[in-house]
Amino acid sequence: NSPNNPSGAVMLSTIASPMAAPRVNHAGAAAAFPDGAGAIIFGGLQPGATGMPVAERMVGQAFTAYDVGAEENRINATATTMPNGDVLILGGKTASGAQASGIVITPSAPSATVTDLPNALSVAREGHTASLTGTDLVVCGGADATGTLQASCDILDGTSYAIKSTVPLANARRGASSEVMETGLVVIAGGIGSDGAPLASMEIYTP
């Protein structure tokens, strides 16, 4: 129980401050800024959303536009808080299609420190999953620039962000869920398969 919730009951409250832009299929991750703890929200702008910020940050209960330089809007990317505090944006779809690139955002204020990773993934992926287990980031499935679903996972080093290995999935899948168990196992479940139908299967990545 916390001082703000002495009963311990589940609480869901509306934040009075709206986001800096309407978004859907965006990515978000926790971030520690010099002026407080919060989150970075990236992408998800819809066609025709001119003049809207590609990214924003939340500190407390306030959202403000976040300067990430000339980075393009992406939908269906992933955002992961890495062990060193960076937020790693991977894949997703820009106006030119699905991407294999990544973006490292080192939280700072009022603007971000941004580093591009042109070949972060072995293939372009959008609608993939990304799960941090230990110091490895497990990035699975998704669709490439042609819409072909991917039956593989890239294992990225959580310090250098380099690809350590690429391992196969039994089923290509997009829009799956990915959960890290207490043991460090990563369970990838469901999603859409290559035939366009929902999958009932699960796969387990063992570090």
C-alpha positions as CSV (number, residue, x, y, z in Angstrom):
1,N,0.0,0.0,0.0
2,S,1.2,3.5,-0.8
3,P,0.3,6.8,1.0
4,N,-1.7,7.8,-2.1
5,N,-3.6,4.5,-2.0
6,P,-3.9,3.3,1.6
7,S,-6.6,0.7,0.7
8,G,-4.3,-1.1,-1.8
9,A,-7.2,-1.3,-4.3
10,V,-6.5,-1.2,-8.0
11,M,-6.6,2.3,-9.2
12,L,-6.8,3.8,-12.7
13,S,-6.8,7.5,-13.0
14,T,-7.1,9.8,-16.0
15,I,-4.1,12.2,-16.4
16,A,-5.3,15.7,-16.8
17,S,-2.6,16.7,-19.2
18,P,-3.1,15.4,-22.8
19,M,-0.3,13.9,-24.9
20,A,1.5,16.3,-27.2
21,A,0.0,14.5,-30.2
22,P,-2.6,11.8,-30.9
23,R,-0.9,8.5,-31.5
24,V,-1.6,4.9,-32.4
25,N,0.7,1.9,-32.8
26,H,3.4,4.0,-31.1
27,A,6.2,2.8,-28.8
28,G,7.0,3.8,-25.2
29,A,9.5,3.1,-22.5
30,A,10.4,4.3,-19.1
31,A,13.2,6.9,-18.9
32,A,15.1,8.8,-16.2
33,F,15.6,12.5,-17.1
34,P,17.7,15.0,-15.3
35,D,14.5,16.7,-14.1
36,G,12.7,13.5,-13.0
37,A,11.5,10.0,-13.9
38,G,9.1,9.5,-16.7
39,A,8.8,8.0,-20.1
40,I,9.6,8.5,-23.8
41,I,6.8,8.0,-26.3
42,F,7.9,7.6,-30.0
43,G,6.1,7.5,-33.3
44,G,2.5,6.5,-33.9
45,L,1.6,9.6,-35.8
46,Q,-1.0,9.0,-38.5
47,P,-0.8,10.1,-42.2
48,G,-1.4,13.8,-42.5
49,A,-0.3,14.6,-39.0
50,T,1.9,17.5,-40.1
51,G,3.6,19.6,-37.5
52,M,3.2,17.0,-34.8
53,P,6.2,15.9,-32.7
54,V,7.7,12.5,-33.6
55,A,8.4,12.0,-29.9
56,E,7.3,13.3,-26.6
57,R,8.3,12.8,-23.0
58,M,6.3,12.5,-19.8
59,V,7.6,13.7,-16.4
60,G,5.2,13.5,-13.5
61,Q,1.8,13.9,-15.2
62,A,2.9,16.3,-17.9
63,F,3.6,15.5,-21.6
64,T,5.8,17.8,-23.7
65,A,7.2,17.5,-27.3
66,Y,10.6,15.9,-27.2
67,D,13.2,17.0,-29.8
68,V,14.8,13.9,-31.4
69,G,16.3,15.7,-34.3
70,A,15.4,14.6,-37.8
71,E,14.2,11.1,-36.9
72,E,11.2,9.9,-39.0
73,N,7.9,8.9,-37.6
74,R,7.6,5.1,-37.1
75,I,4.6,2.9,-36.3
76,N,4.8,-0.6,-34.9
77,A,8.3,-0.1,-33.6
78,T,9.5,-1.3,-30.1
79,A,11.0,0.8,-27.4
80,T,13.0,-0.8,-24.6
81,T,14.7,0.7,-21.5
82,M,18.2,-0.7,-21.6
83,P,20.4,-1.4,-18.5
84,N,22.4,1.8,-18.9
85,G,19.3,3.9,-19.1
86,D,19.2,4.4,-22.9
87,V,15.9,3.9,-24.7
88,L,16.4,1.7,-27.8
89,I,13.9,2.1,-30.6
90,L,14.0,-0.8,-33.1
91,G,12.4,-1.4,-36.4
92,G,8.9,-0.2,-37.2
93,K,7.5,1.2,-40.4
94,T,8.3,4.7,-41.8
95,A,6.9,6.3,-45.0
96,S,9.3,4.2,-47.0
97,G,8.4,0.8,-45.4
98,A,9.6,-1.5,-42.6
99,Q,13.0,-0.8,-41.2
100,A,16.0,-2.8,-39.9
101,S,17.4,0.3,-38.3
102,G,17.4,1.5,-34.7
103,I,17.6,4.7,-32.7
104,V,19.4,5.0,-29.3
105,I,17.9,7.8,-27.2
106,T,19.9,8.9,-24.2
107,P,17.4,10.7,-22.0
108,S,18.4,14.4,-21.5
109,A,16.4,17.6,-21.4
110,P,15.1,19.6,-23.0
111,S,16.2,17.7,-26.2
112,A,17.4,14.1,-26.6
113,T,20.8,12.8,-27.4
114,V,20.2,10.5,-30.3
115,T,22.4,7.9,-32.1
116,D,21.3,6.1,-35.2
117,L,21.9,2.4,-35.7
118,P,21.5,1.8,-39.4
119,N,21.8,-2.0,-39.3
120,A,20.4,-2.8,-35.9
121,L,18.5,-5.8,-37.0
122,S,19.3,-8.7,-39.4
123,V,16.1,-7.9,-41.4
124,A,13.5,-5.2,-41.5
125,R,10.8,-5.8,-38.8
126,E,7.5,-4.1,-37.9
127,G,5.0,-5.5,-35.5
128,H,7.8,-7.5,-33.8
129,T,8.5,-8.0,-30.1
130,A,11.5,-7.0,-28.0
131,S,12.2,-8.4,-24.5
132,L,15.2,-7.7,-22.3
133,T,16.4,-10.8,-20.5
134,G,19.6,-10.4,-18.5
135,T,21.8,-8.2,-20.7
136,D,20.4,-9.5,-23.9
137,L,17.5,-8.0,-26.0
138,V,15.5,-10.7,-27.8
139,V,13.7,-9.3,-30.9
140,C,11.3,-11.7,-32.6
141,G,9.1,-11.9,-35.6
142,G,7.5,-9.0,-37.4
143,A,7.0,-8.3,-41.1
144,D,9.6,-7.0,-43.5
145,A,9.3,-4.3,-46.1
146,T,7.4,-6.7,-48.5
147,G,5.0,-7.7,-45.7
148,T,6.6,-11.1,-45.4
149,L,6.4,-12.4,-41.8
150,Q,9.7,-13.3,-40.2
151,A,10.5,-16.6,-38.6
152,S,13.5,-15.5,-36.6
153,C,14.7,-13.6,-33.5
154,D,17.7,-11.3,-33.3
155,I,19.6,-11.5,-30.0
156,L,21.2,-8.1,-29.4
157,D,23.9,-7.3,-26.8
158,G,22.4,-5.0,-24.3
159,T,25.6,-3.0,-23.9
160,S,26.9,-2.6,-27.5
161,Y,23.5,-3.1,-29.2
162,A,25.3,-5.4,-31.7
163,I,23.6,-8.6,-33.0
164,K,25.1,-11.5,-31.2
165,S,23.1,-14.2,-33.1
166,T,19.9,-14.8,-35.1
167,V,17.9,-17.8,-34.1
168,P,14.9,-19.4,-35.9
169,L,11.3,-19.3,-34.8
170,A,9.1,-22.4,-35.5
171,N,6.4,-20.1,-36.8
172,A,6.7,-16.7,-38.5
173,R,4.5,-14.3,-36.5
174,R,3.6,-10.6,-36.3
175,G,1.7,-8.9,-33.4
176,A,2.7,-11.6,-30.9
177,S,3.1,-11.0,-27.2
178,S,6.5,-11.5,-25.5
179,E,6.9,-11.9,-21.7
180,V,10.0,-12.4,-19.6
181,M,9.6,-15.0,-16.9
182,E,11.4,-14.8,-13.5
183,T,13.8,-17.5,-14.7
184,G,14.8,-15.3,-17.6
185,L,13.0,-17.4,-20.2
186,V,11.1,-15.4,-22.9
187,V,7.7,-16.7,-23.9
188,I,6.5,-15.5,-27.4
189,A,2.8,-16.2,-27.8
190,G,0.2,-15.9,-30.5
191,G,0.2,-13.3,-33.2
192,I,-0.7,-13.5,-36.8
193,G,0.8,-16.3,-38.8
194,S,1.9,-16.4,-42.5
195,D,-1.5,-17.6,-43.6
196,G,-3.1,-14.5,-42.0
197,A,-4.8,-16.4,-39.2
198,P,-4.2,-16.0,-35.5
199,L,-1.8,-18.4,-33.9
200,A,-2.5,-20.5,-30.8
201,S,1.2,-21.6,-30.5
202,M,3.9,-20.4,-28.1
203,E,7.6,-20.5,-28.3
204,I,10.2,-20.2,-25.5
205,Y,13.6,-18.5,-25.8
206,T,16.1,-19.9,-23.3
207,P,19.1,-17.6,-22.6
